Amino acid sequence: MDKPAIVLTGGDPVDADLAHDLPLDAYVVAADSGLGHAKTLGLAVDVLIGDMDSVDPQDAARAERAGTVIERHPVDKDATDLELALRHVAAEGFKTVIVLGGKGGSRLDHFLGNALAIAAPQFRDLDIEWRVADTLLRVVRTSTVVTGSPGDIVSLLPLGGPAIGVTTSGLRWALDDETLSPGTTRGISNELTDEQGTVSVDDGTLLVIHHEGQQ
């Protein structure tokens, strides 16, 4: 499907100004309390997914009256609400996915689990980027362009196995056809040297983490 999907996940508040950068024709899925972000951003939600343990019941009722489809899951489930939402958009045929929200200082387990989930093999056909406050996470299996300001921190994390043939441009410490292995920290805290940098990988999966405006 050509149009993108937006997935709203719970956690820290989102900046209302993000609404100006979002595609107008997107299919919108709220993962449980991510529904609250839809109100902040002025988005109409197509589907609300989750066990409904943290969403405001009044918000959920209003959304349902407005036409939102509610997909309820049991509390005793085997996946986070974000993973359920990603499964939904994949099953619906979407290829480009923008995730907004998340983190939440008291639930580091949720954040780490979800960061691993977006790079899981089951979502390899999805082009996923996840914005958490001023940080942008992008799953890269081929190549990507990182756009920001000189000095912005960019980290590269291999997931699920070694990332082979990693090549960068526009970063302070260049990589040229190199291998990054899980459990090593070589890819942490690189920096943009210009307004754009590129990252490519021949085989494997990278999580590219761009801290915008952080030096």
C-alpha positions, 0 to 999 in steps of 0.5 A: 500500500502506497500511503504510510501508516502512523502508529501511536504508542504510549509513554512520554507526551509528544510535541504537538508541532509534530503534526505539521510534519506528518502525512495527511493521508496516513492510516492511523493506529493507536496502541492503547494509551497512544490514543492520547497522542492522537488528541494532542496531534489532532489525528483521527484514529482508524484503529485502536489496538491493545488490552486497554489497560492504560487508555483513558476509557472516555477517550476510547468511547469517544473514538469509537463513537467517531468511527474508530475500530477497536481491536481488544486483546486480553491482558494476558497476551504475549506481545506489547501493544506496539508489536500488536499494532505493527502486526496489524499494519503489516497484515493490512499491507502497509510498507512505510510506518511512522511510530510516535511516542514511547520511552517512559522512564519507569519502563525501560523494559518496554522501550528496549523490547519495542526497540528490538521488536521494530527490527524483528524479522517479522517486520523486515518488509516494513520501512519503520522509523520511530520518533521518541522526543528528539530522537529518531530510530530507524531500522536499516537493512539497505541504506538510509539518509540521516538529515540533521545538523553538524554535531548531531549524535548518530549511533549504529547498533547491529541487531540479530547478528552481525551487520556486514559491509557497513559504509557511512558518509558524512559522519565524523568517524567513517566506516568503509565496508566494515562489520559491526557485531552485536555486543560491541559498542563501536557504532556508538556516538558518531557525529554528523559532519554536515547536514546529511549523512548516509549509512548503508549495510550489505547484509544484516540489520542496523538500528540507526539512532539519531539524537537531533540537536544533541552534541 
